[in-house]
Amino acid sequence: MSQSEIPPTNQPAAAPAAAPQPTVPQPTVPQPAYAAAPQPAYTAPPVQTRPAAPTNLGQTNAFALVAAITVFLQPIVGIIFGHLALGQIKRTGEGGRGLALTGLVLGYLYLAFIVMFLVLYVSIIAFAISTAGTLMNNVGDLGSSIPDLDSSF
């Protein structure tokens, strides 16, 4: 194969060799001949303390907290504690009115849902019993209208 028949390759051409850089001699500075002084120990700057930010957690009415928690377990208990908490909050000025109202609102909503469910459940049961009674009466009426086959022979 001649050189003209060799297929070209995808390799990049070699970079030309870089020319040597001239070096400049760096001046040397003579070091002073003294002993190193001892470094003082590092001490951190004094910490500035700030007073703690006030919170409402200590001033929240306990019944309001109980109302907000028990409403998910027993809505009646949440409603009772919510009303008690609102009375105490009004009298003493404590915090927690939002928690007491949350207990009341959720308690009444949950109680209304339970009452509606029970009314619907009882009405469905009553409808099923009345429908079954009607069907049984109709089956009894069908039996009396069928002629007796034994008496015709």
N, CA and C of each residue as an Amber inpcrd file, in Angstrom:
protein
   459
   0.8370000  -1.1700000   0.0000000   0.0000000   0.0000000   0.0000000
   0.8800000   1.2300000   0.0000000   0.5340000   2.1230000  -0.8060000
   1.3330000   3.3460000  -0.8300000   0.7570000   4.3510000   0.1640000
   1.4840000   5.3860000   0.3980000   1.0840000   6.3430000   1.4180000
  -0.1640000   7.0980000   0.9790000  -0.4070000   7.2340000  -0.2920000
  -1.5850000   7.9450000  -0.7630000  -2.8440000   7.0970000  -0.5830000
  -2.6860000   5.7720000  -0.4440000  -3.8370000   4.8920000  -0.3000000
  -4.2270000   4.6960000   1.1680000  -3.4850000   5.1730000   2.1010000
  -3.7980000   4.9880000   3.5250000  -4.9460000   5.9360000   3.8770000
  -6.0030000   5.3830000   4.4760000  -7.1460000   6.2590000   4.8240000
  -6.7530000   7.2010000   5.9580000  -7.3060000   8.3790000   5.9310000
  -6.9760000   9.3470000   6.9980000  -7.5950000   8.8920000   8.3260000
  -6.9580000   9.1840000   9.4060000  -7.4800000   8.8330000  10.7310000
  -8.0600000  10.0800000  11.3770000  -8.8730000   9.8660000  12.4010000
  -9.5170000  10.9880000  13.0970000  -8.6860000  11.4760000  14.2770000
  -7.4360000  11.1860000  14.2720000  -6.5840000  11.6110000  15.3710000
  -6.0910000  13.0210000  15.0950000  -6.0770000  13.8600000  16.1430000
  -5.6040000  15.2350000  15.9210000  -4.1020000  15.2410000  15.6590000
  -3.7110000  16.2280000  14.9720000  -2.2860000  16.3420000  14.6560000
  -1.5200000  16.6760000  15.9240000  -0.3250000  16.1940000  16.0300000
   0.4940000  16.4250000  17.2200000   0.8580000  17.8980000  17.3020000
   0.7780000  18.4310000  18.5200000   1.1080000  19.8390000  18.7220000
   2.6150000  20.0170000  18.5940000   3.0320000  21.1410000  18.0630000
   4.4710000  21.3510000  17.9570000   5.0780000  21.5030000  19.3470000
   6.2580000  21.1160000  19.5060000   6.9480000  21.1740000  20.7940000
   7.0690000  22.6290000  21.2310000   6.7850000  22.8620000  22.4980000
   6.8270000  24.2290000  23.0250000   8.2730000  24.6620000  23.2000000
   8.5040000  25.9130000  22.9420000   9.8610000  26.4480000  23.0840000
  10.1710000  26.6030000  24.5650000  11.3750000  26.3570000  24.9830000
  11.6970000  26.4890000  26.4100000  11.5950000  27.9430000  26.8490000
  11.0120000  28.1170000  28.0570000  10.8320000  29.4570000  28.6140000
  12.1330000  29.8930000  29.2860000  12.4910000  31.1400000  29.1080000
  13.7090000  31.6070000  29.7900000  13.4320000  31.7580000  31.2850000
  14.3440000  31.3920000  32.0830000  14.1880000  31.4910000  33.5300000
  14.9230000  32.7210000  34.0240000  14.2690000  33.4220000  34.9300000
  14.8630000  34.6210000  35.5130000  15.2590000  34.2510000  36.9340000
  16.4860000  34.4670000  37.3050000  16.8820000  34.1170000  38.6730000
  16.1830000  35.0460000  39.6560000  15.5970000  34.4500000  40.7130000
  14.9030000  35.1940000  41.7570000  15.9200000  35.6720000  42.7880000
  15.8090000  36.9180000  43.1990000  16.7570000  37.4020000  44.2170000
  16.4250000  36.7540000  45.5580000  17.4020000  36.4200000  46.2620000
  17.2120000  35.8350000  47.5840000  17.3820000  36.9170000  48.6220000
  16.4450000  36.9370000  49.5630000  16.4860000  37.9280000  50.6260000
  17.0360000  37.2360000  51.8600000  18.0660000  37.7810000  52.4550000
  18.5910000  37.1320000  53.6500000  17.5950000  37.2860000  54.7940000
  17.3610000  36.1890000  55.5250000  16.4400000  36.1880000  56.6600000
  17.1460000  36.7740000  57.8740000  16.4330000  37.5570000  58.6780000
  17.0710000  38.1100000  59.8790000  17.3350000  36.9970000  60.8820000
  18.3690000  37.1350000  61.5980000  18.7430000  36.1140000  62.5620000
  18.2120000  36.5080000  63.9250000  16.9410000  36.1800000  64.2040000
  16.3820000  36.4090000  65.5450000  15.5230000  35.2150000  65.9150000
  15.3380000  35.0400000  67.1720000  14.5290000  33.9310000  67.6480000
  13.0560000  34.3280000  67.5400000  12.2300000  33.3650000  67.1930000
  10.7980000  33.6270000  67.0600000  10.2070000  33.9170000  68.4210000
   9.4140000  34.9690000  68.4860000   8.7710000  35.3270000  69.7500000
   7.6290000  34.3520000  70.0200000   7.4020000  33.9600000  71.2640000
   6.2970000  33.0290000  71.5460000   4.9540000  33.7020000  71.2610000
   4.0590000  32.9590000  70.6130000   2.7260000  33.4580000  70.2630000
   1.8270000  33.3830000  71.4920000   1.0090000  34.3860000  71.7350000
   0.0790000  34.2900000  72.8630000  -1.0210000  33.2790000  72.5360000
  -1.5440000  32.6230000  73.5550000  -2.6080000  31.6320000  73.3520000
  -3.8590000  32.3320000  72.8310000  -4.5640000  31.6520000  71.9300000
  -5.7730000  32.2170000  71.3390000  -6.9110000  32.1350000  72.3490000
  -7.5850000  33.2250000  72.5330000  -8.7750000  33.2340000  73.3900000
  -9.9320000  33.7330000  72.5590000 -11.0490000  33.0380000  72.6790000
 -12.2400000  33.4090000  71.9240000 -12.8390000  34.6730000  72.5110000
 -13.4570000  35.4750000  71.6630000 -14.0980000  36.6830000  72.1920000
 -15.2700000  36.2850000  73.0890000 -15.6370000  37.0890000  74.0460000
 -16.7440000  36.7320000  74.9430000 -18.0540000  36.6460000  74.1690000
 -18.8920000  35.6910000  74.5560000 -20.1710000  35.4570000  73.8820000
 -21.2180000  36.3770000  74.4920000 -21.9170000  37.0670000  73.6350000
 -22.9820000  37.9430000  74.1060000 -24.2600000  37.1090000  74.1970000
 -24.8530000  37.0270000  75.3490000 -26.0850000  36.2530000  75.5270000
 -27.2780000  37.1800000  75.4370000 -28.3210000  36.6470000  74.8170000
 -29.5650000  37.3910000  74.6890000 -30.6210000  36.6990000  75.5370000
 -31.5680000  37.4390000  76.0430000 -32.6440000  36.7730000  76.7850000
 -33.4960000  35.9530000  75.8190000 -34.0970000  34.8800000  76.3320000
 -34.9240000  34.0120000  75.5000000 -36.1610000  34.7650000  75.0310000
 -36.5810000  34.4400000  73.8110000 -37.7690000  35.0780000  73.2580000
 -39.0100000  34.5740000  73.9960000 -39.9430000  35.4370000  74.2700000
 -41.1410000  34.9910000  74.9800000 -41.9990000  34.1010000  74.0870000
 -42.6260000  33.1140000  74.6760000 -43.5220000  32.2190000  73.9450000
 -44.8800000  32.2020000  74.6250000 -45.8570000  31.6940000  73.9140000
 -47.2030000  31.5820000  74.4620000 -47.4730000  30.1870000  75.0010000
 -46.5100000  29.3090000  74.9230000 -46.7580000  27.9220000  75.2880000
 -47.1200000  27.7840000  76.7530000 -46.4850000  28.5260000  77.6270000
 -46.7790000  28.4260000  79.0460000 -48.1130000  29.0600000  79.4000000
 -48.6480000  29.9270000  78.5410000 -49.8800000  30.6350000  78.8290000
 -51.0860000  30.0340000  78.1340000 -50.9120000  28.9310000  77.4170000
 -52.0250000  28.3060000  76.7160000 -52.8780000  27.5420000  77.7110000
 -54.1680000  27.6880000  77.5750000 -55.1030000  27.0090000  78.4580000
 -55.0130000  25.5060000  78.2440000 -54.9330000  24.7580000  79.3240000
 -54.7770000  23.3010000  79.2320000 -56.0360000  22.6500000  78.6630000
 -57.2130000  23.1760000  79.0280000 -58.4530000  22.5880000  78.5070000
 -58.5650000  22.7810000  76.9920000 -58.0250000  23.8880000  76.4840000
 -58.0590000  24.1200000  75.0370000 -57.1980000  23.0820000  74.3170000
 -56.0570000  22.7850000  74.8900000 -55.1910000  21.7650000  74.3020000
 -55.8440000  20.3950000  74.3630000 -56.4710000  20.0790000  75.4860000
 -57.1650000  18.7960000  75.6290000 -58.3290000  18.7160000  74.6390000
 -59.0280000  19.8170000  74.4230000 -60.1450000  19.8310000  73.4750000
 -59.6690000  19.5440000  72.0590000 -58.5550000  20.1510000  71.6740000
 -58.0490000  19.9550000  70.3130000 -57.5400000  18.5280000  70.1000000
 -57.0690000  17.8890000  71.1570000 -56.5530000  16.5150000  71.0200000
 -57.6760000  15.4950000  71.0830000 -58.5760000  15.6380000  72.0560000
 -59.6070000  14.6110000  72.2510000 -60.7120000  14.6660000  71.2180000
 -60.8150000  15.7430000  70.4620000 -61.8700000  15.8250000  69.4620000
 -61.7270000  14.7130000  68.4180000 -60.5030000  14.2350000  68.1990000
 -60.2920000  13.1680000  67.2190000 -60.6240000  11.8020000  67.7920000
 -60.6260000  11.6810000  69.1090000 -60.9260000  10.4020000  69.7460000
 -62.3900000  10.3230000  70.1700000 -62.8600000  11.3320000  70.8690000
 -64.2380000  11.4080000  71.3460000 -64.7470000  12.8210000  71.1030000
 -65.5910000  13.0250000  70.1050000 -66.0170000  14.4000000  69.8010000
 -66.8080000  15.0500000  70.9370000 -67.5600000  14.2770000  71.6950000
 -68.3280000  14.8520000  72.7990000 -67.3710000  15.4420000  73.8460000
 -66.3040000  14.7170000  74.1520000 -65.3260000  15.1960000  75.1360000
 -64.6310000  16.4530000  74.6060000 -64.3270000  16.4880000  73.3240000
 -63.7190000  17.6800000  72.7280000 -64.6370000  18.8840000  72.8090000
 -65.9420000  18.6680000  72.6060000 -66.9140000  19.7620000  72.6920000
 -66.9870000  20.2840000  74.1300000 -67.0510000  19.3620000  75.0930000
 -67.1460000  19.7750000  76.5030000 -65.9040000  20.5630000  76.9160000
 -64.7230000  20.0290000  76.6220000 -63.4960000  20.7300000  76.9980000
 -63.3440000  22.0440000  76.2280000 -63.8370000  22.1070000  75.0140000
 -63.7820000  23.3540000  74.2580000 -64.6050000  24.4530000  74.9080000
 -65.8130000  24.1000000  75.3540000 -66.6500000  25.0860000  76.0390000
 -66.0350000  25.5010000  77.3710000 -65.5080000  24.5250000  78.1270000
 -64.8480000  24.8600000  79.3920000 -63.6440000  25.7770000  79.1640000
 -62.8720000  25.4860000  78.1350000 -61.6850000  26.2930000  77.8370000
 -62.0680000  27.7110000  77.4410000 -63.1140000  27.8680000  76.6240000
 -63.5230000  29.2250000  76.2360000 -63.9660000  30.0360000  77.4470000
 -64.6480000  29.3980000  78.3870000 -65.0500000  30.1010000  79.6010000
 -63.8490000  30.5360000  80.4280000 -62.8850000  29.6450000  80.5850000
 -61.6850000  29.9870000  81.3540000 -60.8570000  31.0580000  80.6520000
 -60.7480000  30.9760000  79.3450000 -59.9710000  31.9610000  78.5800000
 -60.6130000  33.3400000  78.7080000 -61.9290000  33.3760000  78.6670000
 -62.6340000  34.6510000  78.8070000 -62.4280000  35.2380000  80.1960000
 -62.3960000  34.3770000  81.2040000 -62.2610000  34.8280000  82.5900000
 -60.8230000  35.2280000  82.9350000 -59.8330000  34.4200000  82.4880000
 -58.4430000  34.6330000  82.9080000 -57.5810000  35.3520000  81.8760000
 -58.0050000  35.3820000  80.6220000 -57.2090000  36.0350000  79.5860000
 -56.0650000  35.1820000  79.0690000 -56.0870000  33.8770000  79.3280000
 -55.0290000  32.9890000  78.8370000 -55.1100000  32.8660000  77.3140000
 -54.0850000  32.2630000  76.7300000 -54.0850000  31.9880000  75.3060000
 -54.7260000  30.6410000  75.0280000 -54.9130000  30.3290000  73.7670000
 -55.4530000  29.0300000  73.3920000 -56.8690000  29.0930000  72.8660000
 -57.3340000  30.2900000  72.5570000 -58.7060000  30.4150000  72.0480000
 -58.8620000  29.6830000  70.7160000 -57.8420000  29.7550000  69.8820000
 -57.8940000  29.0580000  68.5920000 -57.9750000  27.5480000  68.7620000
 -57.2320000  27.0120000  69.7260000 -57.2930000  25.5790000  69.9830000
 -58.6780000  25.1720000  70.4890000 -59.2510000  25.9940000  71.3780000
 -60.5840000  25.6910000  71.9050000 -61.6260000  25.7360000  70.7970000
 -61.5330000  26.7470000  69.9310000 -62.4820000  26.8310000  68.8160000
 -62.2970000  25.6840000  67.8320000 -61.0500000  25.2650000  67.6210000
 -60.7920000  24.1130000  66.7540000 -61.4500000  22.8650000  67.3230000
 -61.3070000  22.6610000  68.6300000 -61.9540000  21.5180000  69.2650000
 -63.4610000  21.5720000  69.1330000 -64.0380000  22.7700000  69.3070000
 -65.4900000  22.9080000  69.1920000 -65.9830000  22.6620000  67.7660000
 -65.3570000  23.3160000  66.8010000 -65.8200000  23.1970000  65.4130000
 -65.6900000  21.7610000  64.9170000 -64.5240000  21.1700000  65.1300000
 -64.3470000  19.7920000  64.6770000 -65.2530000  18.8230000  65.4340000
 -65.4610000  19.0780000  66.7180000 -66.3350000  18.2170000  67.5030000
 -67.7640000  18.2620000  67.0030000 -68.2770000  19.4750000  66.7450000
 -69.6480000  19.5900000  66.2460000 -69.7900000  19.0200000  64.8370000
 -68.7770000  19.2320000  63.9920000 -68.8400000  18.6480000  62.6380000
 -68.8350000  17.1240000  62.6940000 -67.9770000  16.5790000  63.5260000
 -67.8910000  15.1270000  63.6570000 -69.1830000  14.5730000  64.2400000
 -69.7460000  15.2630000  65.2210000 -71.0030000  14.8220000  65.8280000
 -72.1390000  14.8800000  64.8020000 -72.2000000  15.9420000  63.9990000
 -73.2250000  16.0430000  62.9530000 -73.0620000  14.9220000  61.9290000
 -71.8300000  14.6030000  61.5830000 -71.5940000  13.5040000  60.6460000
 -72.0840000  12.1760000  61.2240000 -71.8200000  11.9370000  62.5000000
 -72.2560000  10.6890000  63.1280000 -73.7760000  10.6180000  63.1610000
 -74.4390000  11.7230000  63.5010000 -75.9070000  11.7340000  63.5540000
 -76.4900000  11.4860000  62.1640000 -75.9430000  12.1530000  61.1380000
 -76.4430000  11.9290000  59.7680000 -76.2160000  10.4900000  59.3340000
 -75.0720000   9.9240000  59.6850000 -74.7960000   8.5360000  59.3270000
 -75.7910000   7.5980000  60.0000000 -76.0700000   7.8270000  61.2840000
 -77.0110000   6.9580000  61.9910000 -78.4220000   7.0840000  61.4310000
 -78.8600000   8.2920000  61.1010000 -80.1840000   8.4770000  60.5030000
 -80.2590000   7.7670000  59.1590000 -79.2390000   7.9190000  58.3440000
 -79.2170000   7.2470000  57.0410000 -79.1870000   5.7280000  57.2110000
 -78.4200000   5.2500000  58.1560000 -78.3020000   3.8140000  58.3870000
 -79.6360000   3.2290000  58.8490000 -80.2940000   3.8960000  59.7900000
 -81.5830000   3.4070000  60.2890000 -82.6320000   3.4700000  59.1840000
 -82.6210000   4.5110000  58.3660000 -83.6090000   4.6020000  57.2840000
 -83.3810000   3.5180000  56.2320000 -82.1430000   3.1870000  55.9420000
 -81.8730000   2.1090000  54.9860000 -82.3330000   0.7760000  55.5510000
 -82.1000000   0.5320000  56.8210000 -82.5540000  -0.7100000  57.4520000
 -84.0890000  -0.7680000  57.4370000 -84.7560000   0.3450000  57.7740000
 -86.2230000   0.3700000  57.7670000 -86.7670000   0.1380000  56.3650000
 -86.1340000   0.7450000  55.3680000 -86.5650000   0.5430000  53.9820000
 -86.3850000  -0.9140000  53.5670000 -85.2680000  -1.5230000  53.9560000
 -85.0240000  -2.9240000  53.5940000 -86.0480000  -3.8350000  54.2620000
 -86.3970000  -3.5620000  55.5110000 -87.3830000  -4.4050000  56.2020000
 -88.7600000  -4.2400000  55.5750000 -89.1690000  -3.0100000  55.2480000
 -90.4890000  -2.8090000  54.6440000 -90.5570000  -3.4230000  53.2470000
 -89.4670000  -3.3380000  52.4900000 -89.4430000  -3.9370000  51.1550000
 -89.5220000  -5.4580000  51.2560000 -88.8060000  -6.0160000  52.2190000
 -88.8540000  -7.4640000  52.3810000 -90.2520000  -7.9080000  52.8100000
 -90.9130000  -7.1430000  53.6630000 -92.2800000  -7.4860000  54.0830000
 -93.2440000  -7.4200000  52.9190000 -93.0820000  -6.4050000  52.0730000
 -93.9490000  -6.2850000  50.9030000 -93.7300000  -7.4540000  49.9480000
 -92.4900000  -7.8380000  49.7440000 -92.1990000  -8.9620000  48.8590000
 -92.7730000 -10.2650000  49.4100000 -92.6860000 -10.4420000  50.7150000
 -93.2230000 -11.6660000  51.3180000 -94.7430000 -11.7060000  51.1970000
 -95.4140000 -10.5750000  51.3190000 -96.8680000 -10.5300000  51.1440000
 -97.2420000 -10.8550000  49.7130000 -96.4730000 -10.3440000  48.7450000
 -96.7610000 -10.6200000  47.3410000 -96.5410000 -12.0920000  47.0210000
 -95.5670000 -12.7190000  47.6120000 -95.3220000 -14.1400000  47.3700000
 -96.4800000 -14.9450000  47.9480000 -96.9950000 -14.5560000  49.0940000
 -98.1410000 -15.2470000  49.6980000 -99.3890000 -15.1090000  48.8430000
 -99.6000000 -13.9610000  48.2250000-100.7490000 -13.7440000  47.3510000
-100.6310000 -14.5790000  46.0840000 -99.4580000 -14.7760000  45.5810000
 -99.2660000 -15.5880000  44.3840000 -99.6300000 -17.0480000  44.6540000
 -99.3620000 -17.5200000  45.8210000 -99.6590000 -18.9070000  46.1600000
-101.1550000 -19.1950000  46.2000000-101.9670000 -18.2270000  46.5580000
-103.4240000 -18.4510000  46.6280000-104.0670000 -18.3910000  45.2590000
-103.4560000 -17.7540000  44.2800000-104.0560000 -17.6400000  42.9530000
-103.7110000 -18.8260000  42.0520000-102.8090000 -19.6830000  42.4500000
-102.4510000 -20.8470000  41.6400000-103.4880000 -21.9550000  41.9200000
-104.0750000 -22.4910000  40.8770000-105.0950000 -23.5450000  41.1020000
-104.4650000 -24.8230000  41.6280000-105.2290000 -25.5450000  42.3960000
-104.7530000 -26.7930000  42.9750000-104.8160000 -27.8530000  41.8890000
-103.7220000 -28.4370000  41.5040000-103.6730000 -29.4070000  40.4170000
-104.2190000 -30.7680000  40.8280000-104.1700000 -31.1100000  42.0950000
-104.6290000 -32.4180000  42.5530000-106.1620000 -32.5170000  42.4960000
-106.8500000 -31.4430000  42.6490000-108.3210000 -31.5200000  42.6850000
-108.9120000 -31.6390000  41.2940000-108.1930000 -31.3500000  40.2700000
-108.7470000 -31.4240000  38.9100000-108.7670000 -32.8460000  38.3660000
-108.1550000 -33.8080000  38.9750000-108.1560000 -35.1720000  38.4420000
-109.2510000 -35.9770000  38.9780000
